[in-house]
Amino acid sequence: MAILLKILATLLGGIALAKTLLAYRAKEESFAVSLFWLFVWLAIIVVAWRPLIIDELADAFSGQATSIGQIAGIGFTVLVFALYRIYLKTQRLEQKITAVIRERALNSIKRPTK
């Protein structure tokens, strides 16, 4: 079961990485936003294959190790993926609304008659 969850998290992270790169190439996302999401998805993939890194980080910051559990980790991954998808959807809608408003504004300008 654990290897299946690792593979699922890796596939989900890989798809999200590819979508992030494609969105950046299509100029749908800025460099900073793309870099942030690339970091998030790489971190999720790393944590999926090495979950003890969470314990090491918790130990470094608080002095005591705590276990997060793989199910909670997958739940977090799914939530982050959903957040990412919602973010992309709002960005696309914003760009479409801007394009429609520009087009209507340009069409409503009275052109001088000759």
C-alpha positions in Angstrom: 0.0 0.0 0.0 2.8 2.4 0.9 4.5 2.0 -2.5 1.2 2.6 -4.3 0.8 5.9 -2.4 4.3 6.9 -3.3 3.6 6.2 -6.9 0.4 8.1 -6.8 2.0 11.1 -5.2 4.8 11.0 -7.8 2.4 10.8 -10.7 0.3 13.6 -9.3 3.4 15.7 -8.7 4.8 14.9 -12.2 1.5 16.0 -13.9 1.4 19.2 -11.9 5.1 19.9 -12.7 4.4 19.4 -16.4 1.3 21.7 -16.2 3.3 24.3 -14.4 6.0 24.3 -17.1 3.5 24.4 -19.8 1.7 27.3 -18.2 5.0 29.2 -17.9 5.9 28.6 -21.5 2.4 29.8 -22.6 3.0 32.9 -20.5 -0.1 32.1 -18.3 2.0 32.3 -15.2 4.8 34.6 -14.1 8.3 33.3 -13.4 7.9 33.8 -9.6 4.6 31.9 -9.5 6.0 29.1 -11.6 9.1 28.8 -9.5 6.9 28.6 -6.3 4.8 25.8 -7.7 7.8 23.9 -9.1 9.3 24.0 -5.6 6.0 22.8 -4.0 5.6 19.9 -6.4 9.2 18.8 -6.1 8.9 19.0 -2.3 5.8 16.8 -2.4 7.6 14.2 -4.6 10.6 14.2 -2.3 8.5 13.8 0.8 6.5 11.0 -0.8 9.7 9.0 -1.3 11.4 10.0 1.9 8.7 10.7 4.5 11.2 10.8 7.3 12.4 14.1 6.1 9.3 15.6 7.8 10.4 14.1 11.1 13.9 15.5 10.6 12.5 18.9 9.9 10.2 18.8 12.9 13.1 17.6 15.1 15.3 20.5 13.8 12.6 23.1 14.6 11.0 21.8 17.7 13.4 19.4 19.2 11.0 16.4 19.1 10.1 14.3 16.1 6.5 13.8 15.2 5.1 11.4 12.5 2.6 12.8 10.0 1.5 9.5 8.5 1.3 8.6 4.8 -2.5 9.0 4.6 -2.2 12.6 6.0 0.6 13.2 3.5 -1.5 12.0 0.6 -4.4 14.1 1.8 -2.1 17.1 1.9 -0.9 16.4 -1.6 -4.5 16.2 -2.9 -5.4 19.5 -1.2 -2.4 21.2 -2.6 -3.2 19.9 -6.0 -6.8 21.1 -5.7 -5.5 24.5 -4.6 -3.2 24.6 -7.6 -6.0 23.7 -10.0 -8.3 26.4 -8.6 -5.5 28.9 -8.9 -4.9 28.0 -12.6 -8.6 28.2 -13.3 -8.9 31.6 -11.7 -5.9 32.8 -13.7 -7.4 31.6 -16.9 -10.7 33.2 -16.2 -9.0 36.5 -15.3 -7.2 36.5 -18.6 -10.3 35.7 -20.5 -12.3 38.5 -18.8 -9.5 40.9 -19.5 -9.5 40.0 -23.2 -13.3 40.4 -23.5 -13.2 43.7 -21.7 -10.4 45.0 -24.0 -12.2 43.8 -27.1 -15.5 45.5 -26.0 -13.7 48.7 -25.1 -11.9 48.8 -28.5 -15.2 48.1 -30.3 -17.0 50.8 -28.4 -14.6 53.6 -29.4 -16.2 55.9 -31.9 -14.1 56.1 -35.0 -13.9 59.4 -36.7 -15.8 59.5 -40.0 -14.0 60.6 -43.1 
